[in-house]
Amino acid sequence: MLDAILKRHSVREFRRDSLSPEVLTELIEAMRLAPSANNIQPWKFIIVTGTNRAKVAGACVQEFVAEAPALVIALSEESRDDYNLAFAVSHLLLEAAARGFGTCVVRSFAEDQVKEVLDIPTNYHVFAVIPVGYARENMDSSHDRKGLASILSWETF
Ligand SMILES: Cc1cc2nc3c(=O)[nH]c(=O)nc-3n(C[C@H](O)[C@H](O)[C@H](O)COP(=O)(O)O)c2cc1C
């Protein structure tokens, strides 16, 4: 698992090659198995690879979203900031990285526009749009993170 964690970083340049429906479904399987509070599983996921892909990308602030061959839309039944969704999305990011695919969590988009394009009911919130595909960049990268010494203490703060 640490291999996938080390490999994963946000990818913002994608190759055009598409991913098969089977592979994309397996990525969603990783999300399906994620933990949630009281196991409520307050989510739904939409895979967008067809004509709506450009329309959803058009609702996102960043242009790179349009490059990805597939978009996974993570929906919450609770709120746009439902922490349960973060666990499911983490599963997706790591499963994708383990298989050599690039991803990026995108939260900058016009939610109303995404909902309209995808016909999402009013009681669902768009938690994130996650572009998925083969990275055009090197998947191995260093992680710009705080050092352990500055975030870890033992026994007390
Ligand atoms: C909750 C959340 C929201 C994010 N939103 C965006 C976003 O809208 N656009 C983007 O390009 N990256 C977004 N990111 C990616 C972060 O910028 C990225 O994870 C962070 O800089 C660490 O880099 P790494 O993912 O390459 O390790 C988001 C990440 C998280 C966890």
The ligand as a Gaussian input file, in Angstrom:
#p B3LYP/6-31G(d) Opt

LIG

0 1
 C      -10.069000      18.597000      -0.575000
 C       -9.119000      18.819000      -1.727000
 C       -9.461000      19.742000      -2.713000
 C       -8.604000      19.944000      -3.809000
 N       -8.996000      20.771000      -4.817000
 C       -8.203000      20.911000      -5.896000
 C       -8.637000      21.689000      -7.016000
 O       -9.739000      22.245000      -7.041000
 N       -7.797000      21.775000      -8.063000
 C       -6.576000      21.162000      -8.096000
 O       -5.864000      21.284000      -9.104000
 N       -6.141000      20.428000      -7.063000
 C       -6.922000      20.275000      -5.968000
 N       -6.522000      19.469000      -4.933000
 C       -5.204000      18.805000      -4.990000
 C       -4.212000      19.431000      -4.014000
 O       -3.776000      20.666000      -4.521000
 C       -3.036000      18.461000      -3.809000
 O       -3.521000      17.257000      -3.295000
 C       -1.973000      19.009000      -2.869000
 O       -1.343000      20.150000      -3.424000
 C       -0.879000      17.984000      -2.573000
 O       -0.267000      17.569000      -3.767000
 P       -0.309000      16.037000      -4.230000
 O       -1.752000      15.632000      -4.352000
 O        0.389000      16.054000      -5.553000
 O        0.398000      15.213000      -3.212000
 C       -7.365000      19.241000      -3.850000
 C       -7.048000      18.322000      -2.863000
 C       -7.916000      18.087000      -1.820000
 C       -7.556000      17.045000      -0.775000

